Structures are given as C-alpha cells and as structure tokens.
Amino acid sequence: TPAGPSLPVVPVDEAEIAKWSKVTVTEGAEQLKGAASSNDPCYVFFTSGSTGKPKGVVVEHRGVVHRCRWLQVEYGLGEDGRTFGPGDCSLLKHAYTFGLSEWEIFWPLSYGAAVVSCNAGAERDLSYMVKLCQFHRVPVSVFVPSALQAFMEAFEEAKWPQKQNIAGMLRQIIACGEPLRPQQAHLAQRHLNKVRVDNVFGPTEGEMT
C-alpha cells in the first residue's frame, strides 16, 4: 500500500545495510541514546470496548513496564518472593495482537524467565497444554475466563496421571479480558487445590492506569 503524504518513507537498500553493519555495539548504543522515552507509544490496540465501535488505544512504554513490575511484586510465589525468574517458563497461548499476550511475553522475559510459544488454539487442547505445563513446570498461567472454564471442564473429565503433576506445579491463574463468574473460579480451585485465582479485568485498561 503506498504511503500517504504524512507518512515518512525510509529506504533500506544495500548501501544503508552496509553502513550499519560497520557500526559497533557501543557506537550504535550512543546513536540510539535518548531516542525514546517512557512516554512514547509502545503499541496501539484497536478495540470495540463497550461501544461496539472500533477505536485505537495507545499504550505507552511506561504502562507496560509498570504492569510487569506490579505483576512480579503482586504475585511473588516462590520461596524467594518471586513469580518469574531464571529457569522458569511461561506459556504464550494468545496471539500477539491480543492484549493478554503482553503479559505472557514481557513479564517473564523482563525477569529472566523463558517464553514457550504454544500452537494456535492451544488452550482448547487439554492434552497438549498439560504436556507443556508438565514439561516446562509452568507456575503461572493467564486465561480469558471462558477459556479457563473450557480448560477446567476438560481437566475435570480427564483421567490422566499428569493431572496431579500440573495441579502441584500451577500456583497462580490470572483471569482477565472477560467477566469472571464465581463458578469458574471455584471450578479451578476445586481441581487445582494449591492455585490462587485472581481477576484483574481488562489488560489495556491496566496499562492505561
């Protein structure tokens, strides 16, 4: 699509690439120093919200950083008071264009943990999810409430020895993006007896505030 008159066009050709390939890491860092601030946009999400009319929401860098810091402090679960750290893993279940993905990506990576990218629609495949959670010993998972209910209903019906393994490892479920009904939280707590279930509402609203 041709760029409009208000959009700058930055040509990237072989000469430009060759020029930057000769720049050292230190030189590059100096040239980029001060190029962005915490008030600059990190991304724009388009959401219909409660109006049904799509609108763009600009989220600043500081909003994402503050949210990740808050999550780490609020849900410190380990003996050392941390949620994620080196050696831990998080599952990326949501598309990167969906608000919940920012927590699944930036939160663990900010504290040295790894991110395991799931197949599309993974939250509806209990066998696949259980194997990933068991293999990577995932301590925290983020769910949209409807996906949480589907996951727990399948978990309830399954007759696998892995159920006890995941029940012992998963310590925190964070629900957001939709209203969380009491029966959905109770269902998770009944089968995952050590799990804490928190509803943190809308992800974009959290970054904005």
Summary of the structure (lengths in Angstrom):
residues: 209
radius of gyration: 20.4
end to end distance: 35.0
largest distance: 62.3
contacts: 544
relative contact order: 0.11
helix: 44%
strand: 16%
